[in-house]
């Protein structure tokens, strides 16, 4: 397998979740070995996609450098992960990614429009060699050795619509598009009201999030999947794991995981050189994993 970038530039405009302002997004190809690089064209600052550039995880995953930040990158990055894109420039004119419909579906459509281009360099993967786990009370996230790439997530909410949901997702691009990409972010009405009192979530609406009151979903169209909530948590986790820079051959597992725990997990993994190895993917060695990006 070879490294991959997009075949041509594409662009879109969407609303930022917190400021509620239009954000212009443009994706451009980059040469092999470049990685994913965010560029704030309004400030002239490039931010490489690496764990050391994560500056906040409270509301979303936020990267920053030299006074320039980009927020809410995880939905977009889940699509980048699924499409196996190694190198790309992400150009923005504001401090957050457009929220689109609260899922990754619009970003998948952008990547389909751009097309994929193979590059003259071998595709590197990050193979998990021993388990690494990060905990906060009963909550935890972990990466474990496995010859199958998977994301296993359990959530538990004291809300009648969510309650307890569990899903194990065996990674492939096609399965991501069908099963995960359309799952929307969600929040509770009382939280939205609080955030707006702090001049946050100004761009949030029933058009780009599932909103729940104390007993029900407020979106008139209802849910896209019965377990849409845990599917979105898997989407978030995939986006956060993209900060490792390479596809993971291993098993991600979480109970009540968060952006903060995911970031701690990427840092802990990279700090232990015995926990992983970076290898150039040979199709004959792992044909099933290679096919998952088709």
N, C-alpha and C positions, 0 to 999 in steps of 0.2 A: 504493500500500500504506500501511496505517496501522500505528502502533505497537501492540504487543500485550502484554496481561497475562493472568493467569489469571482465569477467570470466577467462581470461588468458592474459599474457603480449603480446603485439604486437609492432613492430618497423618498421620504414621507414626512408628513407633518401631523402631530398629534398634541393633545393637551397634557401638560405635566400634572401629576396627581396633587402635589402639595401647593404649588403656586397658582394652578389653574390657568396658566398662560400657554399659548401655542409654542411648541418646540419643533425645530426643524432637525431632522435626522437624515444623515447621508452615510451610506456604507461604501467603502472603496477597497479594491484588492490591495494586498501587500505581499512583498516577496517572501519566499520561504525563509523560515527561521525568525520572522519578525514577531510572531505572536499576535494577540489581540491588543490594539492600542486605541484608547479613547482620546479624542482631541476636542478641546473646548475652543472652537474657532473665535468666539467672542473675546477670549482671553489669551489666545495663542499658546496654550499649555497642552502638552501631551501627557497622558497618564497610562503607563503600562498596566495591563491586567495581571496583577500579582498580589498575593496576600498582604505583603508589606505596605501596599498602598490603600488598604481598607482603613477608613477613618471613622466609620460609624456603622452600627448594625441595629440600632434601636427600633427604627421604623421600617428599614429596608437595608440592603447592602449598599454602602456608599464608598466610593474610592475618591482619593484626592491627592493633589501634589501642587506645590508652589501656590497655594491659595485658591486653586481651582478644584471643585468637586463635581462628581456626577453621581446622582442618587437613583435608586430604584432600578438597578441594572439587572436584577436576577431573572426577571421574566424574559427579557431579550436574550440573556446568556444561556438560558435553558434551550432555546432554539438553536443558538450557535453550537452548543454542546451536541445536540441531537444530530445536527447536519454535519458534524465532524469537521468544522472549519477551524483551521490552525492559525491562519494569518489573515488579519483584516483591520482596516482603519474605520473607527466609528466616530463620525464628526457630528457635534452638537453645538447649538448656539445658546444653550442655557444649562442649568445645573442639575437637570433630571431628565431621565429617559421619558418619552411619551408613554402614557399608561395604556393607550389603545383601548381594548375592551376589558382589560384586567387580566388577560391570559397571554399566552405566547402565540396565539393563532395568527395575528397580524404580522408578527415577525417571521413566522414560517412562510407566509405569502410573499413577504419581501425577499426572503432568501430564494424562494422558488423563482421569482422574477429575475433575480440576479444570476442564477445558475451557479454551478460549481465548476471549478477549474483545478485539475491536478497539477502539482508542481514538481520540479526536478529535485526532490529531497524525500528521504524516507520518513514515514509517519511515526512519530514517537508516542508511546503510551506509558502510563504510570501503573506498574503492576504492584499491587499490595502484597507484601511479604509477611507481615505480621499484624495482628489486630492493634488498632489505636482507637481509644475511646475517650471522650470528653463528657463529664457529667456536671449537672447542676441540680442538686437534690435528686429527685427521682427521674428527672429528664436526662436524656443522653443522646449522643450521636456517635457513630463508630464507622470505621472502615475495616474490613476483614478480608483475608485472602480468599479468592474464589476464581475459578476458571470461567465463571459467568458474570457478566456485568449486570448488577441489579440494584434497585432502590426499594427498601422495605421500610414502611412508615406506619406508625400507630399514633393516633391522636385520641384525646378524651376531653370532651367539653361537657359542662353541666348545662346543656341546652337541648331541648327535646328534638330539634331538627338534626343536630350533629351527633350528640351522644358519643359513642366510641366507633371509630372507623379505622380499618386496617387494609392496607393494600401492598402487595409485592409486585413491583414492576420489573420485568426482564427487559433490559434495554435493547431497543433497536430504533432506528430513525422512523420507520413506518409505524411502529407501535406508539411511539411518542406522538406523532401527528394525530393518530386516531384516538388514543386513550388519555393523553396527558395535556397536550398543547392547548386545548379549549377550556381547561379548568380555570375558573376565575378566582382572583383574590377575594377575600371576604372580610367583613368587619361587622361590628355591632353598633346599632344606632346611637347608643349612649356614648360610645367611643368617638364616633364621627362628630357628634355635637361638641364633645370636649376638644377634639383636634381643631375644629373650626373656630372655637373660642381662642385658640392659640395661633390663628392664621395659618393652619395646616389643613391638608385634605380639601383645599378650595376647589380642586378640579375633580374631586370624587363625586360620583353619582351612580344611580342604578344602571347607567349605561356602561360602567367600567368596574363594577364590583358587585358581589353578592352582599346585601345588607340585611341583617336580622334584627328584629326587636326581641323582646323577652320570650316569644313563643313561636315565631314564624319567620319565613323568608318574605321580605317586602317586595322583591322584584316580581312584577306581574307575570313574567314568562316562567318563573320558577327556576329550577335547577337544570343544568345540562346533563348531569349524571347524579344518580342517587348519592354517590360518595364523592361529589365534586370537591369537598373540602380537603380530604386526604390526598386526592389527586393533585390539587394545587400545592400541597405541602411537598409532594415529590417534585413538582415543577420547580419550586423554589430551591430545593436541595440540589437539583441538577445544575441550576444557574450558579449557586454558590460554589459547587465543586469545580465549575469551569475556571475558577481562580487558580486552580492547581496547574493550569496551562496545557494539560494533556488529558486525553480520555483515560478513564480509570478502568483497569481490569481488576475488579474486586467487588465486594458487596458492601453497600452503604446501608446502615440500619439506624433507625431513630425512634425514640418515643418522645413526643412533644418537643421535637427539635425546633431550633430557631436560627435566624441569621447569625446571631451572636455565637451560638454553639457551633454552627457550621464553620464560621471563621476560625474559632479556636481549634477546630479539628484540622483544618488545612495547615495552620501554623504548627500544631503538634506533630502532624505527619511529617512535614518537611524538616522539622527539627531532629527527627530520628532517622538517620540514613539507613539504619538496618530495617526500617519498616516498609521500604519501597525500593523499587529499581526502575530506572527509565530505560526502556528497550525500544529498538526500532521494530515496528510490527511487520512480521513476515507472514503472508497469507497462509503459507503451508504449515506454520506453527500454530496459528489460531484462526482457522478459516471461519469458524462461526462468529467470532468477535469482529473479524474483518467485514463479513457480510452484514453485520448489524448497522453499518454506516451506509449501505447501498441505498 
